[in-house]
């Protein structure tokens, strides 16, 4: 079952902007933390950013700090604003959601997240 649906990926030039969006495919579960991960060919999936259900806490991987911004509309939708992208940002981007309000796993741990999307491809040309 596809729990989350991403949109907004595409082919862009280096230095430009892109905005990803993600929403639940149904309203049968609660969301306490949203996150974005990405995977490039031949590499492990890596954490990009996360945001708490009330928007009060955000985390970013170092390489995207100051360029990417995560935001949310409660448990309705999450966004990833990607500015000044570069070819190293090329990846399949996945939206994830955590349905456990009391999870003790760190925000950058993929095992924390119960619900995943199928991914949207972002390709940045030099």
HELIX and SHEET records of a PDB file:
HELIX    1   1 UNK A   62  UNK A   64  5                                   3    
HELIX    2   2 UNK A   87  UNK A   89  5                                   3    
HELIX    3   3 UNK A  110  UNK A  112  5                                   3    
SHEET    1   A 4 UNK A   4  UNK A   7  0                                        
SHEET    2   A 4 UNK A  18  UNK A  24 -1                                        
SHEET    3   A 4 UNK A  77  UNK A  82 -1                                        
SHEET    4   A 4 UNK A  68  UNK A  72 -1                                        
SHEET    1   B 6 UNK A  10  UNK A  13  0                                        
SHEET    2   B 6 UNK A 120  UNK A 125  1                                        
SHEET    3   B 6 UNK A  91  UNK A  98 -1                                        
SHEET    4   B 6 UNK A  33  UNK A  39 -1                                        
SHEET    5   B 6 UNK A  46  UNK A  52 -1                                        
SHEET    6   B 6 UNK A  58  UNK A  60 -1                                        
SHEET    1   C 4 UNK A  10  UNK A  13  0                                        
SHEET    2   C 4 UNK A 120  UNK A 125  1                                        
SHEET    3   C 4 UNK A  91  UNK A  98 -1                                        
SHEET    4   C 4 UNK A 115  UNK A 116 -1                                        
END                                                                             
